[in-house]
């Protein structure tokens, strides 16, 4: 006769990851917004600060113009 005990404990953490539908994004709108930007006044400060501003702008445009599945 075999007798054993199994202690099973499982902490499942699920994270909801956004998956964007890049195929159907509104790229004309993104191009239009980027074309109409006043880049001289937008890119002020150090190189790193300008990069952060530009990165945040792209993230913002992505969130607005490219839908989530």
C-alpha positions in Angstrom: 0.0 0.0 0.0 1.3 3.4 -0.9 0.1 6.5 0.9 1.2 10.0 0.0 0.0 13.6 0.5 0.3 16.2 -2.1 0.4 19.8 -1.0 -0.5 22.0 -3.9 -0.6 25.7 -3.6 -0.8 27.9 -6.6 -0.8 31.6 -6.8 -2.0 32.6 -10.2 -1.4 36.1 -11.2 -2.7 37.2 -14.5 -1.7 40.4 -16.1 -3.8 41.9 -18.8 -1.5 43.0 -21.6 -2.7 45.4 -24.1 -2.4 44.2 -27.7 -2.8 47.0 -30.2 -4.3 46.5 -33.7 -1.4 48.2 -35.6 -2.8 46.9 -38.9 -5.8 49.2 -38.6 -4.3 52.2 -36.9 -5.2 55.7 -38.1 -1.7 56.5 -39.5 -3.0 59.4 -41.6 -4.1 61.1 -38.4 -0.8 60.4 -36.7 1.1 61.8 -39.7 -1.1 64.9 -39.8 -0.5 65.6 -36.1 3.3 65.1 -36.4 3.4 67.3 -39.5 1.5 70.1 -37.8 3.8 70.1 -34.7 5.9 73.2 -33.9 9.0 71.2 -33.5 11.2 74.2 -32.5 9.2 74.9 -29.4 8.4 71.2 -28.7 12.0 70.1 -28.6 13.4 72.2 -25.9 15.9 71.4 -23.1 18.6 68.7 -23.1 18.8 65.9 -25.6 17.4 63.5 -23.0 14.5 65.8 -22.1 13.7 66.2 -25.8 13.8 62.4 -26.3 11.5 61.9 -23.3 9.0 64.5 -24.7 9.1 62.8 -28.2 8.7 59.3 -26.7 5.8 60.4 -24.6 4.2 62.1 -27.7 4.5 58.8 -29.7 3.0 56.8 -26.8 0.2 59.3 -26.6 -0.5 59.1 -30.3 -0.4 55.3 -30.3 -2.9 55.2 -27.4 -5.2 57.6 -29.2 -5.0 56.4 -32.8 -4.4 52.6 -32.5 -7.1 50.6 -31.0 -6.6 47.8 -28.5 -7.9 44.3 -29.4 
